[in-house]
Amino acid sequence: MTKRLINDERAVSISVGTMLIFAITVTTMIIVISSFYTMIDREGDMVMRNQFEIHGNDLALQISNIDTTVQIVNNSGGKVENVSFRFSLPQTIVDEQYSIEFKNDTNEIIFESKRGYNNQVKVSYVTSEVDVASTTLFSGPDNFEFYYNPDSNLIEVRNV
């Protein structure tokens, strides 16, 4: 009887089969879990880009409103003394801080975050009477203001 157990190769094949099934199960679980996290991360990137577009379009609209106001007053022979618009932005979007850059040379508002891949959104704005001072803002608890400076004919962005 002892001789039969030593020479029986079925015990080896059962052990190898069990190890293979375990290895395949672990590999499958790792693949499923990692693809779940990748899918969640992509959703976060998409939400961030959508939020950047929403806030960028709102800021572009306010810049255009100030430009239109200045143009109407100047065309009617008046002089603009003070035009401003206060706004606040969320401290974080998808639990990440971000920066906002106003570029006068390309007439763009650029939202950018270090999270994920390619989280940069460019929103164009159009002005005909005034320019926007090139500035970079960083998300935080501050409130901001677009302020028309009649001396330099620029819309400036400042903390308030």
C-alpha positions, 0 to 999 in steps of 0.5 A: 500500500505504501508503495502505491502512494509513493508511485501514484502521480495523481496526487501531484496532478491534483496539487498542480491543478489546485495551484493553477486554479488559485493562480488563475483566480487571483490573476482574474481578481487583480485584473477586475479590480484594477479595471474598476479603479481605472474606470472610476479614475476616468470618470473623475477626469471626465467630471473635472473636465466638465466642471472646468468647461462650465466655470470657464464658459461662465468666466468668458461670459462675464468678460464679454459682459464687461467688454460690452458694457465698456463698448456701449458707454464709450460709443455713447460718449460716456466714460467708464469709471468702474465696472467689476464682477465678483466671483468665487470658484470651488476650492477643489474639483474632484478633490484636486486643486487646480490653476486658472490662467488668463492669456491675453495673447490667445484670448483663452482661459486655461484650467489645469490640474495635475490629476490624471492625464491631460486635464487641461481645458481651454475656453476662448473668450472674445473682446473687442474694446478691452483686453484681459490682463494675463494672470494665473490664479490658484484654487483656494478659499479666495473670492476674485473680481474682474475689474475694469481699469480705465487707465490701462483699458484692461480687465484685471483679475484680483483677490477680494 
